């Protein structure tokens, strides 16, 4: 019997997983199970279904390790962490910082601990890559005592950014690596300014709600809007949370869908408006990251939208032509790795991300080091 490592990314309505052969970390299988929280196939049932599937399809393999992607580590967690009840309780205190993500992630951890106690579980945090951020850029312009209570700009999508940094030497020309902005564009979207492949600042802040317009999230918003919704329209906190996290972004502006593919295929003018606004806001936020780097050498597009929508890439770069950016239209349409023209002053790249590979690598490396220390 050979051992395998399982990585899990538990959402509120789906469970993403990948299976890796040990010790060489060769990918065996990746997939996603859709479920409804209040139906027969809930998260617990989805996890049982997955474990049964692994046993039935890979009967000679045994899951020994599970690595979990956790969106928020607060100020406590910057390294892969072996999970136990004490650690889980500490992470629960961070739920207000990521109410859309942490509850389901913690629920998956708790269920595995009860149902499969022999399996070691490790948490890897999406905020960890941003521990190198400039401390000045982490601050909000609020009274100092709030920063002491953890109200800071954290940054997210760290596993994705770390993967891009790990393959930069293979995928990005040397002259474009030093001052780099990576745009992770998907249903959740953010950008990270990297100096020598280390995070300096990002568009996301205290929660994963800030920054870019997203699939169903509004992104950057005047805080006065929240006060207005509460004080003058009489909405409660749950209603406001639902608007900001689930009813806004591409879905809210278009009134049609949060899926860029559907919007690109639509003739509805509101679909076009949503896409145009998404691209403009992305360009605006990208330009706002440049001062932290003192210039710009390269841009990388990644994530579901960044990798697959030539239209969105072109629209964003149209607003940034003043930087001396020249797009190779054919390379962009063909989804090539390098999509800048020969005379472009900034390198432009399309690089598929692999958060699962990063998660598997961190999990296995961490446990291997733990075993070596104990031996």
Buried (B, 14 or more C-beta within 10 A) or exposed (E): EEEBBBBBBBBBEBBBBBBBBBEEBEEBBEEEBEBEEEEEBBBBBBBBBBBEBBEEEBEEBBBBBBBBBBBBBBEEBBEBBEBEEEBBEBBEEBBEBBBBBBBBBBBBBBBBBEEBEEBBBBBBBBBBBBBBBEEEBBBEEEEEEEBEEBBBBBBBBBBBBBBBBBBBEEBBEEEBBBBBBBBBBBBBBBBBBBBEBBBBBBBBBBBBBBBBBBBBBBBBEEEEEBEEBBEEEEBEEEBBBEBBBBBBBBBBBBEBBBBBEEBBEBEEEEBBBBBEBBBBBBBBBBBBBBEBBEEBBBBBBBBBBBBBBBBBBBBBBEBBEEBEBBBBEEBBEEBEEBBBBEEBEBBBBBBBBBBBBBBBBBBBEBBEEBEEEEE
